[in-house]
Amino acid sequence: MSAAAPTEDTTTADAHAGAPGAYASTTAPAHGAEEAGGLPQFEFQHWGGQIVYLLFLFVLLYLLISKVFAPRMRRVFDERAQTISGAVATARAVQAEAAGQAEAAKREVEEARAASRAMAAAAKARVTEEANARAAAEEAVVAARIAEAEAAIGKTRDAAMANVAVIAADTAAAMVERLTGKAPTATELKGVA
């Protein structure tokens, strides 16, 4: 439109000047200019400058990426990889240490259990031995008392057996006296005993 506006101004100026058909002659070139126009990027005469600018920008971006951005990104990636590998190595070392400590603790627990079992067995054996010794001593005391009691019973039995004859003679004499009314003689009582 801007290209058409100056032509209309010139045509109106020519029309005012009195030039016959000036209006018609100026519109035709304006219409032809619109047909020849378009996007300047697609015109072959501009391709050389565009290719130069494109190559310049490509080289500039390539240099920026290869010299500035890529090394920074590579450094960041390397640091991140080192950090991750360091953390993994540290975690594995801590895990190995924890496993070693767990094994040591397990061994200590087993040793403590074995020691406590041995101590309990020793205490049980000691208590059993003491109980057996006490039982043997008490059995000896009981056996001594039983022997004393049997000796006392034996003496009492012997004494009673010695008196049985006398008691039998007295009983027989009392029975005979009661039945007959007379007391038996000592010779008659000796025959009964």
C-alpha positions in Angstrom: 0.0 0.0 0.0 2.8 2.4 0.8 4.2 1.8 -2.7 0.7 2.6 -4.2 0.2 5.8 -2.2 3.0 7.8 -3.7 1.8 6.9 -7.2 -1.6 8.0 -6.5 -0.2 11.3 -5.2 1.8 11.8 -8.4 -1.3 10.8 -10.5 -3.4 13.3 -8.7 -0.7 15.8 -9.2 -0.5 15.0 -12.9 -4.3 15.0 -13.1 -4.4 18.5 -11.6 -1.7 19.5 -14.1 -4.0 18.7 -16.9 -2.2 15.7 -18.3 -4.9 13.6 -20.0 -4.7 9.8 -19.2 -2.1 10.3 -16.6 -4.2 8.5 -14.0 -4.5 5.4 -16.1 -0.8 5.2 -17.0 0.3 5.4 -13.4 -1.9 2.7 -12.1 -0.5 0.1 -14.4 3.1 0.3 -13.2 1.9 0.3 -9.5 -0.1 -2.9 -10.2 3.0 -4.4 -11.8 5.2 -3.5 -8.8 2.9 -5.4 -6.5 3.2 -8.5 -8.7 7.0 -8.3 -8.7 7.1 -7.9 -4.9 6.9 -10.7 -2.3 9.2 -12.0 0.4 12.7 -10.7 -0.2 14.2 -13.8 1.5 13.1 -15.8 -1.5 14.6 -13.5 -4.1 17.8 -15.0 -5.6 19.7 -11.7 -5.4 19.6 -11.7 -1.6 20.7 -15.3 -1.1 24.4 -14.5 -1.1 24.1 -12.1 1.9 21.8 -14.5 3.7 24.2 -17.4 3.2 27.1 -15.2 4.5 25.0 -14.3 7.6 24.0 -17.9 8.1 27.6 -19.1 7.9 28.7 -16.3 10.2 26.0 -17.2 12.8 26.7 -20.9 12.5 30.4 -20.4 13.1 29.7 -18.0 16.0 27.2 -20.5 17.6 29.6 -23.4 17.0 32.5 -21.5 18.7 30.3 -20.5 21.6 28.9 -24.0 22.1 32.3 -25.7 21.6 34.4 -23.3 23.6 32.1 -22.0 26.3 28.9 -23.9 26.8 30.0 -27.5 26.1 33.1 -27.4 28.4 30.9 -26.0 31.2 28.3 -28.6 30.7 31.0 -31.3 30.5 32.5 -30.0 33.7 29.1 -30.0 35.4 28.4 -33.6 34.1 31.9 -34.7 35.2 31.4 -33.2 38.7 28.0 -34.7 39.0 29.3 -38.1 37.9 32.2 -37.8 40.4 29.8 -36.8 43.1 27.5 -39.7 42.4 30.4 -42.2 42.1 31.9 -40.8 45.3 28.6 -41.1 47.1 28.1 -44.7 45.8 31.6 -45.6 46.9 31.1 -44.0 50.3 27.7 -45.8 50.7 29.3 -49.1 49.7 32.2 -48.6 52.2 29.7 -47.6 55.0 27.6 -50.7 54.1 30.6 -52.9 54.2 31.7 -51.4 57.5 28.2 -51.9 58.9 28.1 -55.5 57.7 31.5 -56.0 59.4 30.2 -54.5 62.6 27.1 -56.6 62.4 29.2 -59.7 62.0 31.4 -58.6 64.9 28.3 -57.9 67.0 26.8 -61.3 66.1 30.1 -63.0 67.0 30.2 -61.2 70.3 26.5 -62.1 71.0 27.3 -65.8 70.2 30.4 -65.7 72.4 28.4 -64.1 75.2 25.7 -66.7 74.8 28.3 -69.5 74.9 30.0 -67.9 78.0 26.6 -67.6 79.7 25.7 -71.2 78.9 29.1 -72.3 80.2 28.6 -70.2 83.3 25.1 -71.5 83.8 26.3 -75.1 83.4 29.2 -74.5 85.9 26.8 -72.9 88.4 24.3 -75.8 87.9 27.1 -78.3 88.4 28.3 -76.4 91.5 24.8 -76.2 92.9 24.2 -79.8 92.1 27.5 -80.8 93.8 26.7 -78.7 96.8 23.2 -80.2 97.0 24.6 -83.7 96.7 27.2 -83.0 99.4 24.4 -81.5 101.6 22.2 -84.5 100.9 25.0 -86.9 101.7 25.7 -85.1 104.9 22.1 -85.1 105.9 21.8 -88.8 104.9 24.8 -89.5 107.1 23.2 -87.6 110.0 19.9 -89.4 109.4 21.7 -92.7 109.1 23.5 -92.0 112.4 20.2 -91.1 114.1 18.6 -94.2 112.7 21.5 -96.3 114.0 21.2 -94.6 117.4 17.4 -95.2 117.3 17.9 -98.8 116.3 20.4 -99.3 119.1 18.1 -97.7 121.6 15.2 -99.9 120.3 17.5 -102.9 120.5 18.4 -102.2 124.1 14.7 -101.5 124.9 13.7 -104.8 123.2 16.5 -106.7 125.0 15.4 -105.1 128.3 11.8 -105.9 127.5 12.7 -109.5 126.5 14.6 -109.9 129.8 11.6 -108.7 131.7 9.2 -110.8 129.7 10.1 -113.9 131.7 9.6 -112.1 134.9 6.3 -110.5 133.7 5.1 -113.9 132.4 5.9 -115.5 135.7 4.1 -112.7 137.7 1.2 -112.9 135.3 1.0 -116.7 135.6 1.3 -116.5 139.4 -1.5 -113.9 139.5 -3.7 -116.1 137.3 -3.0 -119.3 139.3 -3.7 -117.4 142.5 -6.9 -116.1 141.3 -8.1 -119.4 139.9 -7.0 -121.6 142.7 -6.9 -119.1 145.5 -3.3 -120.1 146.5 -0.1 -118.6 145.3 2.2 -120.9 143.3 5.7 -121.7 144.5 8.9 -120.4 142.9 9.7 -123.9 141.5 6.3 -124.1 139.8 6.8 -120.6 138.3 10.2 -121.6 136.9 8.5 -124.4 135.0 6.1 -122.0 133.4 8.8 -119.5 132.3 
